[in-house]
Amino acid sequence: MDEKKKKSKAAPIAGANDRVCEHLSFAAKEAFKRLRTNLMLKVPEGDRCHIVGVTSAQPSEGKSTIALNLSYSLAELGKKVLLLDADMRRPSIHLKARIERTPGLADLLGDSNSITACVRKYQSSKNETVFDILPGGNIPPNPSELLNSRRMATLLKTLRSAYDFIIIDLPPVGAVIDAISVSKNTDGMIVVLRENHCPIGVFKDCVAQIQEANVPILGFVINGALEGSGKKYGYGSGYSSYKSYGGYYGNYYGS
């Protein structure tokens, strides 16, 4: 192998963190500002903290990236925000935010760890935007039971008093029951779908499960979309088949 190839192989990946928070492109930042605005129209400002779940129909839709960037966008307005990683089987917020995974939510629910010991702060490179993150923690043997426990409900009630928004990154609805278990403690859900990834039938089943739990669907986010696309899988022009389920919808032209 020549020297040029050696250097190329050893070089760090450019833009490895360019899909989160302050590292987003201008267009992506504007997309999240639009998402933020639509969310705030759905949950009017007041004294009460809003708890919003972010889920998807199936894995690899990009929900964790959406949850992280939405949290950052809300914090840019000066809101007190907590991002909670409740995808305890496959936690990923800590990787995207570059923080320690443990101790975290699973440890907080499973033993005597304090909230203070588990919560991390995300601080932008210029120290301009700060919000809190409660990572997933050690992967437990019983995530469904922990998320459906009275202790989880009590924790969210306690956290409500300290924040304006709590954004919960939840597992995919179609994969496990965890998201539905937590959804009863939220004010509503945002459903993330990756274009050309989620068939309409799987999407409809996801929506039906959330509706059966009597949880409001605040809207949908089309992830990884190319502007003007959306006709495959029966989406329809302008994603009208998604929009017909109610709430706002938005496009994040990224991955």
Secondary structure as GFF3:
##gff-version 3
##sequence-region A 1 255
A	DSSP	alpha_helix	3	10	.	.	.	ID=ss1
A	DSSP	three_ten_helix	21	23	.	.	.	ID=ss2
A	DSSP	alpha_helix	26	42	.	.	.	ID=ss3
A	DSSP	beta_strand	50	56	.	.	.	ID=ss4
A	DSSP	alpha_helix	63	76	.	.	.	ID=ss5
A	DSSP	beta_strand	81	85	.	.	.	ID=ss6
A	DSSP	alpha_helix	93	97	.	.	.	ID=ss7
A	DSSP	alpha_helix	105	110	.	.	.	ID=ss8
A	DSSP	alpha_helix	115	118	.	.	.	ID=ss9
A	DSSP	beta_strand	120	123	.	.	.	ID=ss10
A	DSSP	beta_strand	130	134	.	.	.	ID=ss11
A	DSSP	alpha_helix	143	147	.	.	.	ID=ss12
A	DSSP	alpha_helix	150	160	.	.	.	ID=ss13
A	DSSP	beta_strand	165	169	.	.	.	ID=ss14
A	DSSP	alpha_helix	178	183	.	.	.	ID=ss15
A	DSSP	beta_strand	188	194	.	.	.	ID=ss16
A	DSSP	alpha_helix	200	212	.	.	.	ID=ss17
A	DSSP	beta_strand	217	223	.	.	.	ID=ss18
A	DSSP	three_ten_helix	232	234	.	.	.	ID=ss19
A	DSSP	three_ten_helix	237	239	.	.	.	ID=ss20
A	DSSP	alpha_helix	240	243	.	.	.	ID=ss21
A	DSSP	beta_strand	248	252	.	.	.	ID=ss22
###
